[in-house]
């Protein structure tokens, strides 16, 4: 398997992980939205909300990090410009 194939598989997996984490937030949204304003916060499923939010944050950060690494590997700076690989700092 080539490095290009590995990079593409990593990108697909990271993307799918971020989507799955987003789907979990979306699954919890109706129940959270339906809570009356008078609900005691301690009575809600804070553990499930925290787990879903943490999974989403981790998956998004992993995807972002991978994309930044792939951009560097292809010679692109995070802003889309070409990387200066000449060693000249100007």
N, CA, C and O atoms as CSV, one atom per row, in Angstrom:
chain,resi,resn,atom,element,x,y,z
A,1,UNK,N,N,0.848,-1.172,0.000
A,1,UNK,CA,C,0.000,0.000,0.000
A,1,UNK,C,C,0.897,1.240,0.000
A,1,UNK,O,O,1.865,1.307,0.757
A,2,UNK,N,N,0.581,2.199,-0.830
A,2,UNK,CA,C,1.404,3.399,-0.957
A,2,UNK,C,C,1.091,4.396,0.151
A,2,UNK,O,O,0.082,4.284,0.847
A,3,UNK,N,N,1.978,5.368,0.296
A,3,UNK,CA,C,1.745,6.446,1.265
A,3,UNK,C,C,0.501,7.244,0.903
A,3,UNK,O,O,-0.241,7.691,1.779
A,4,UNK,N,N,0.278,7.421,-0.411
A,4,UNK,CA,C,-0.922,8.146,-0.859
A,4,UNK,C,C,-2.185,7.396,-0.437
A,4,UNK,O,O,-3.153,8.003,0.020
A,5,UNK,N,N,-2.164,6.069,-0.594
A,5,UNK,CA,C,-3.320,5.262,-0.201
A,5,UNK,C,C,-3.522,5.352,1.298
A,5,UNK,O,O,-4.653,5.506,1.760
A,6,UNK,N,N,-2.443,5.257,2.069
A,6,UNK,CA,C,-2.550,5.365,3.522
A,6,UNK,C,C,-3.096,6.726,3.934
A,6,UNK,O,O,-3.937,6.815,4.828
A,7,UNK,N,N,-2.626,7.776,3.293
A,7,UNK,CA,C,-3.094,9.132,3.617
A,7,UNK,C,C,-4.575,9.275,3.307
A,7,UNK,O,O,-5.322,9.867,4.086
A,8,UNK,N,N,-4.997,8.738,2.182
A,8,UNK,CA,C,-6.407,8.830,1.812
A,8,UNK,C,C,-7.281,8.016,2.769
A,8,UNK,O,O,-8.359,8.466,3.156
A,9,UNK,N,N,-6.824,6.830,3.148
A,9,UNK,CA,C,-7.577,6.026,4.113
A,9,UNK,C,C,-7.653,6.725,5.465
A,9,UNK,O,O,-8.698,6.702,6.114
A,10,UNK,N,N,-6.565,7.342,5.893
A,10,UNK,CA,C,-6.566,8.076,7.156
A,10,UNK,C,C,-7.551,9.235,7.088
A,10,UNK,O,O,-8.294,9.473,8.041
A,11,UNK,N,N,-7.566,9.955,5.975
A,11,UNK,CA,C,-8.492,11.066,5.812
A,11,UNK,C,C,-9.941,10.588,5.843
A,11,UNK,O,O,-10.787,11.188,6.507
A,12,UNK,N,N,-10.219,9.505,5.120
A,12,UNK,CA,C,-11.582,8.967,5.121
A,12,UNK,C,C,-12.006,8.534,6.519
A,12,UNK,O,O,-13.124,8.823,6.945
A,13,UNK,N,N,-11.127,7.849,7.231
A,13,UNK,CA,C,-11.456,7.388,8.577
A,13,UNK,C,C,-11.651,8.546,9.542
A,13,UNK,O,O,-12.580,8.528,10.351
A,14,UNK,N,N,-10.791,9.551,9.469
A,14,UNK,CA,C,-10.935,10.715,10.345
A,14,UNK,C,C,-12.226,11.462,10.026
A,14,UNK,O,O,-12.928,11.913,10.930
A,15,UNK,N,N,-12.531,11.590,8.750
A,15,UNK,CA,C,-13.756,12.276,8.337
A,15,UNK,C,C,-14.982,11.526,8.857
A,15,UNK,O,O,-15.900,12.132,9.409
A,16,UNK,N,N,-14.990,10.197,8.674
A,16,UNK,CA,C,-16.112,9.388,9.138
A,16,UNK,C,C,-16.248,9.436,10.658
A,16,UNK,O,O,-17.362,9.430,11.182
A,17,UNK,N,N,-15.128,9.485,11.362
A,17,UNK,CA,C,-15.172,9.611,12.819
A,17,UNK,C,C,-15.800,10.928,13.251
A,17,UNK,O,O,-16.593,10.966,14.192
A,18,UNK,N,N,-15.445,11.996,12.568
A,18,UNK,CA,C,-16.029,13.300,12.890
A,18,UNK,C,C,-17.532,13.309,12.588
A,18,UNK,O,O,-18.318,13.871,13.351
A,19,UNK,N,N,-17.921,12.693,11.487
A,19,UNK,CA,C,-19.353,12.615,11.156
A,19,UNK,C,C,-20.119,11.787,12.187
A,19,UNK,O,O,-21.220,12.161,12.590
A,20,UNK,N,N,-19.544,10.675,12.608
A,20,UNK,CA,C,-20.209,9.821,13.600
A,20,UNK,C,C,-20.377,10.562,14.923
A,20,UNK,O,O,-21.418,10.455,15.572
A,21,UNK,N,N,-19.359,11.307,15.316
A,21,UNK,CA,C,-19.449,12.080,16.558
A,21,UNK,C,C,-20.502,13.177,16.428
A,21,UNK,O,O,-21.233,13.458,17.379
A,22,UNK,N,N,-20.577,13.787,15.269
A,22,UNK,CA,C,-21.594,14.808,15.020
A,22,UNK,C,C,-22.992,14.191,15.046
A,22,UNK,O,O,-23.934,14.789,15.566
A,23,UNK,N,N,-23.115,13.003,14.487
A,23,UNK,CA,C,-24.406,12.307,14.499
A,23,UNK,C,C,-24.870,12.048,15.927
A,23,UNK,O,O,-26.062,12.140,16.218
A,24,UNK,N,N,-23.937,11.725,16.820
A,24,UNK,CA,C,-24.295,11.469,18.225
A,24,UNK,C,C,-24.839,12.745,18.873
A,24,UNK,O,O,-25.815,12.692,19.622
A,25,UNK,N,N,-24.217,13.880,18.591
A,25,UNK,CA,C,-24.755,15.148,19.104
A,25,UNK,C,C,-26.165,15.372,18.577
A,25,UNK,O,O,-27.064,15.779,19.312
A,26,UNK,N,N,-26.339,15.101,17.295
A,26,UNK,CA,C,-27.646,15.287,16.667
A,26,UNK,C,C,-28.689,14.355,17.292
A,26,UNK,O,O,-29.847,14.743,17.445
A,27,UNK,N,N,-28.291,13.132,17.653
A,27,UNK,CA,C,-29.216,12.188,18.290
A,27,UNK,C,C,-29.687,12.700,19.652
A,27,UNK,O,O,-30.845,12.513,20.026
A,28,UNK,N,N,-28.792,13.341,20.382
A,28,UNK,CA,C,-29.134,13.832,21.716
A,28,UNK,C,C,-29.903,15.156,21.682
A,28,UNK,O,O,-30.540,15.525,22.668
A,29,UNK,N,N,-29.848,15.859,20.576
A,29,UNK,CA,C,-30.425,17.198,20.493
A,29,UNK,C,C,-31.920,17.266,20.812
A,29,UNK,O,O,-32.320,18.143,21.578
A,30,UNK,N,N,-32.766,16.387,20.266
A,30,UNK,CA,C,-34.197,16.512,20.562
A,30,UNK,C,C,-34.522,16.349,22.044
A,30,UNK,O,O,-35.358,17.077,22.580
A,31,UNK,N,N,-33.871,15.406,22.701
A,31,UNK,CA,C,-34.134,15.193,24.126
A,31,UNK,C,C,-33.697,16.404,24.942
A,31,UNK,O,O,-34.385,16.811,25.877
A,32,UNK,N,N,-32.563,16.969,24.588
A,32,UNK,CA,C,-32.075,18.146,25.298
A,32,UNK,C,C,-32.992,19.340,25.037
A,32,UNK,O,O,-33.335,20.077,25.962
A,33,UNK,N,N,-33.381,19.526,23.798
A,33,UNK,CA,C,-34.245,20.656,23.445
A,33,UNK,C,C,-35.623,20.544,24.097
A,33,UNK,O,O,-36.266,21.558,24.369
A,34,UNK,N,N,-36.074,19.325,24.345
A,34,UNK,CA,C,-37.404,19.112,24.909
A,34,UNK,C,C,-37.463,19.315,26.414
A,34,UNK,O,O,-38.550,19.331,26.991
A,35,UNK,N,N,-36.325,19.469,27.051
A,35,UNK,CA,C,-36.332,19.649,28.502
A,35,UNK,C,C,-36.985,20.984,28.860
A,35,UNK,O,O,-36.651,22.024,28.291
A,36,UNK,N,N,-37.914,20.939,29.804
A,36,UNK,CA,C,-38.520,22.201,30.252
A,36,UNK,C,C,-37.463,23.083,30.931
A,36,UNK,O,O,-36.493,22.580,31.498
A,37,UNK,N,N,-37.665,24.393,30.864
A,37,UNK,CA,C,-36.727,25.339,31.475
A,37,UNK,C,C,-36.623,25.142,32.981
A,37,UNK,O,O,-35.642,25.554,33.600
A,38,UNK,N,N,-37.624,24.521,33.562
A,38,UNK,CA,C,-37.638,24.320,35.012
A,38,UNK,C,C,-36.933,23.039,35.441
A,38,UNK,O,O,-36.875,22.738,36.634
A,39,UNK,N,N,-36.396,22.279,34.484
A,39,UNK,CA,C,-35.717,21.018,34.800
A,39,UNK,C,C,-34.469,21.290,35.629
A,39,UNK,O,O,-33.696,22.202,35.336
A,40,UNK,N,N,-34.290,20.490,36.660
A,40,UNK,CA,C,-33.078,20.557,37.471
A,40,UNK,C,C,-31.931,19.994,36.635
A,40,UNK,O,O,-31.993,18.849,36.187
A,41,UNK,N,N,-30.896,20.784,36.426
A,41,UNK,CA,C,-29.773,20.361,35.580
A,41,UNK,C,C,-29.165,19.058,36.096
A,41,UNK,O,O,-28.719,18.228,35.304
A,42,UNK,N,N,-29.143,18.873,37.394
A,42,UNK,CA,C,-28.575,17.655,37.978
A,42,UNK,C,C,-29.368,16.412,37.591
A,42,UNK,O,O,-28.851,15.297,37.661
A,43,UNK,N,N,-30.619,16.599,37.185
A,43,UNK,CA,C,-31.465,15.466,36.800
A,43,UNK,C,C,-31.290,15.089,35.335
A,43,UNK,O,O,-31.863,14.098,34.882
A,44,UNK,N,N,-30.517,15.855,34.597
A,44,UNK,CA,C,-30.306,15.540,33.181
A,44,UNK,C,C,-29.150,14.562,33.043
A,44,UNK,O,O,-28.433,14.291,34.007
A,45,UNK,N,N,-28.979,14.042,31.856
A,45,UNK,CA,C,-27.916,13.068,31.597
A,45,UNK,C,C,-26.635,13.795,31.189
A,45,UNK,O,O,-26.185,13.691,30.048
A,46,UNK,N,N,-26.063,14.524,32.128
A,46,UNK,CA,C,-24.852,15.295,31.849
A,46,UNK,C,C,-23.703,14.405,31.388
A,46,UNK,O,O,-22.876,14.825,30.578
A,47,UNK,N,N,-23.648,13.177,31.901
A,47,UNK,CA,C,-22.569,12.259,31.487
A,47,UNK,C,C,-22.656,11.955,29.993
A,47,UNK,O,O,-21.637,11.950,29.302
A,48,UNK,N,N,-23.857,11.704,29.494
A,48,UNK,CA,C,-24.029,11.419,28.065
A,48,UNK,C,C,-23.720,12.647,27.230
A,48,UNK,O,O,-23.090,12.534,26.179
A,49,UNK,N,N,-24.154,13.822,27.680
A,49,UNK,CA,C,-23.881,15.053,26.937
A,49,UNK,C,C,-22.380,15.338,26.894
A,49,UNK,O,O,-21.828,15.721,25.862
A,50,UNK,N,N,-21.740,15.139,28.045
A,50,UNK,CA,C,-20.291,15.387,28.090
A,50,UNK,C,C,-19.543,14.395,27.199
A,50,UNK,O,O,-18.631,14.785,26.470
A,51,UNK,N,N,-19.919,13.125,27.252
A,51,UNK,CA,C,-19.250,12.115,26.429
A,51,UNK,C,C,-19.411,12.426,24.946
A,51,UNK,O,O,-18.462,12.297,24.172
A,52,UNK,N,N,-20.610,12.834,24.553
A,52,UNK,CA,C,-20.856,13.156,23.144
A,52,UNK,C,C,-20.067,14.390,22.725
A,52,UNK,O,O,-19.486,14.419,21.640
A,53,UNK,N,N,-20.046,15.405,23.578
A,53,UNK,CA,C,-19.311,16.631,23.252
A,53,UNK,C,C,-17.809,16.370,23.187
A,53,UNK,O,O,-17.124,16.893,22.309
A,54,UNK,N,N,-17.302,15.568,24.108
A,54,UNK,CA,C,-15.877,15.248,24.112
A,54,UNK,C,C,-15.497,14.425,22.885
A,54,UNK,O,O,-14.462,14.679,22.268
A,55,UNK,N,N,-16.313,13.453,22.528
A,55,UNK,CA,C,-16.034,12.652,21.334
A,55,UNK,C,C,-16.028,13.531,20.088
A,55,UNK,O,O,-15.184,13.361,19.208
A,56,UNK,N,N,-16.961,14.464,20.013
A,56,UNK,CA,C,-17.029,15.378,18.876
A,56,UNK,C,C,-15.789,16.263,18.818
A,56,UNK,O,O,-15.193,16.441,17.756
A,57,UNK,N,N,-15.408,16.811,19.961
A,57,UNK,CA,C,-14.228,17.677,20.001
A,57,UNK,C,C,-12.968,16.913,19.606
A,57,UNK,O,O,-12.149,17.410,18.832
A,58,UNK,N,N,-12.820,15.714,20.137
A,58,UNK,CA,C,-11.634,14.907,19.813
A,58,UNK,C,C,-11.596,14.527,18.340
A,58,UNK,O,O,-10.551,14.621,17.697
A,59,UNK,N,N,-12.725,14.101,17.814
A,59,UNK,CA,C,-12.772,13.699,16.405
A,59,UNK,C,C,-12.507,14.890,15.492
A,59,UNK,O,O,-11.801,14.763,14.491
A,60,UNK,N,N,-13.065,16.034,15.831
A,60,UNK,CA,C,-12.839,17.232,15.018
A,60,UNK,C,C,-11.385,17.667,15.065
A,60,UNK,O,O,-10.808,18.041,14.043
A,61,UNK,N,N,-10.795,17.617,16.249
A,61,UNK,CA,C,-9.392,18.010,16.382
A,61,UNK,C,C,-8.479,17.023,15.655
A,61,UNK,O,O,-7.491,17.431,15.043
A,62,UNK,N,N,-8.797,15.746,15.716
A,62,UNK,CA,C,-7.996,14.749,14.995
A,62,UNK,C,C,-8.073,14.984,13.495
A,62,UNK,O,O,-7.061,14.900,12.799
A,63,UNK,N,N,-9.258,15.276,12.996
A,63,UNK,CA,C,-9.430,15.566,11.572
A,63,UNK,C,C,-8.659,16.824,11.192
A,63,UNK,O,O,-7.968,16.845,10.173
A,64,UNK,N,N,-8.770,17.855,11.993
A,64,UNK,CA,C,-8.043,19.096,11.718
A,64,UNK,C,C,-6.533,18.860,11.696
A,64,UNK,O,O,-5.840,19.338,10.798
A,65,UNK,N,N,-6.029,18.126,12.681
A,65,UNK,CA,C,-4.601,17.838,12.726
A,65,UNK,C,C,-4.137,17.045,11.517
A,65,UNK,O,O,-3.084,17.333,10.948
A,66,UNK,N,N,-4.916,16.052,11.126
A,66,UNK,CA,C,-4.563,15.261,9.953
A,66,UNK,C,C,-4.544,16.129,8.701
A,66,UNK,O,O,-3.625,16.025,7.889
A,67,UNK,N,N,-5.547,16.983,8.540
A,67,UNK,CA,C,-5.587,17.857,7.366
A,67,UNK,C,C,-4.386,18.798,7.343
A,67,UNK,O,O,-3.815,19.045,6.280
A,68,UNK,N,N,-3.999,19.322,8.498
A,68,UNK,CA,C,-2.824,20.190,8.540
A,68,UNK,C,C,-1.566,19.417,8.164
A,68,UNK,O,O,-0.710,19.929,7.442
A,69,UNK,N,N,-1.454,18.197,8.649
A,69,UNK,CA,C,-0.291,17.368,8.318
A,69,UNK,C,C,-0.273,17.019,6.828
A,69,UNK,O,O,0.787,17.046,6.203
A,70,UNK,N,N,-1.415,16.696,6.265
A,70,UNK,CA,C,-1.487,16.382,4.835
A,70,UNK,C,C,-1.159,17.611,3.998
A,70,UNK,O,O,-0.509,17.497,2.958
A,71,UNK,N,N,-1.599,18.776,4.438
A,71,UNK,CA,C,-1.268,20.009,3.707
A,71,UNK,C,C,0.242,20.235,3.735
A,71,UNK,O,O,0.838,20.576,2.713
A,72,UNK,N,N,0.864,20.046,4.903
A,72,UNK,CA,C,2.324,20.200,4.981
A,72,UNK,C,C,3.019,19.192,4.075
A,72,UNK,O,O,3.989,19.522,3.393
A,73,UNK,N,N,2.518,17.965,4.074
A,73,UNK,CA,C,3.131,16.903,3.266
A,73,UNK,C,C,3.015,17.185,1.770
A,73,UNK,O,O,3.839,16.729,0.977
A,74,UNK,N,N,1.996,17.933,1.396
A,74,UNK,CA,C,1.818,18.270,-0.016
A,74,UNK,C,C,2.374,19.653,-0.352
A,74,UNK,O,O,2.186,20.158,-1.459
A,75,UNK,N,N,3.056,20.254,0.614
A,75,UNK,CA,C,3.721,21.529,0.365
A,75,UNK,C,C,2.841,22.743,0.473
A,75,UNK,O,O,3.144,23.780,-0.116
A,76,UNK,N,N,1.751,22.640,1.218
A,76,UNK,CA,C,0.842,23.766,1.373
A,76,UNK,C,C,0.814,24.214,2.828
A,76,UNK,O,O,0.705,23.399,3.744
A,77,UNK,N,N,0.912,25.510,3.020
A,77,UNK,CA,C,0.800,26.083,4.356
A,77,UNK,C,C,-0.669,26.060,4.778
A,77,UNK,O,O,-1.549,25.934,3.927
A,78,UNK,N,N,-0.947,26.179,6.077
A,78,UNK,CA,C,-2.340,26.158,6.534
A,78,UNK,C,C,-3.231,27.198,5.864
A,78,UNK,O,O,-4.438,26.985,5.748
A,79,UNK,N,N,-2.661,28.319,5.420
A,79,UNK,CA,C,-3.471,29.351,4.772
A,79,UNK,C,C,-3.645,29.112,3.269
A,79,UNK,O,O,-4.266,29.927,2.586
A,80,UNK,N,N,-3.103,28.005,2.746
A,80,UNK,CA,C,-3.245,27.671,1.331
A,80,UNK,C,C,-2.078,28.087,0.463
A,80,UNK,O,O,-1.973,27.667,-0.690
A,81,UNK,N,N,-1.188,28.921,1.019
A,81,UNK,CA,C,-0.034,29.344,0.231
A,81,UNK,C,C,0.994,28.219,0.187
A,81,UNK,O,O,0.945,27.283,0.985
A,82,UNK,N,N,1.915,28.326,-0.747
A,82,UNK,CA,C,2.985,27.333,-0.862
A,82,UNK,C,C,3.941,27.486,0.318
A,82,UNK,O,O,4.239,28.601,0.747
A,83,UNK,N,N,4.413,26.369,0.831
A,83,UNK,CA,C,5.404,26.421,1.902
A,83,UNK,C,C,6.745,26.837,1.347
A,83,UNK,O,O,7.103,26.456,0.232
A,84,UNK,N,N,7.496,27.618,2.113
A,84,UNK,CA,C,8.847,27.998,1.747
A,84,UNK,C,C,9.772,26.890,2.249
A,84,UNK,O,O,10.057,26.806,3.443
A,85,UNK,N,N,10.228,26.063,1.354
A,85,UNK,CA,C,11.114,24.948,1.720
A,85,UNK,C,C,12.555,25.213,1.341
A,85,UNK,O,O,13.385,24.306,1.380
A,86,UNK,N,N,12.863,26.460,0.972
A,86,UNK,CA,C,14.226,26.781,0.519
A,86,UNK,C,C,15.193,26.986,1.672
A,86,UNK,O,O,16.406,26.973,1.464
A,87,UNK,N,N,14.682,27.178,2.889
A,87,UNK,CA,C,15.541,27.481,4.004
A,87,UNK,C,C,15.725,28.974,4.200
A,87,UNK,O,O,16.219,29.410,5.240
A,88,UNK,N,N,15.331,29.762,3.208
A,88,UNK,CA,C,15.388,31.223,3.283
A,88,UNK,C,C,14.177,31.713,4.062
A,88,UNK,O,O,13.046,31.383,3.705
A,89,UNK,N,N,14.384,32.481,5.106
A,89,UNK,CA,C,13.277,32.918,5.950
A,89,UNK,C,C,12.598,34.163,5.453
A,89,UNK,O,O,11.707,34.672,6.133
A,90,UNK,N,N,12.967,34.678,4.312
A,90,UNK,CA,C,12.340,35.905,3.811
A,90,UNK,C,C,10.997,35.624,3.170
A,90,UNK,O,O,10.335,36.546,2.695
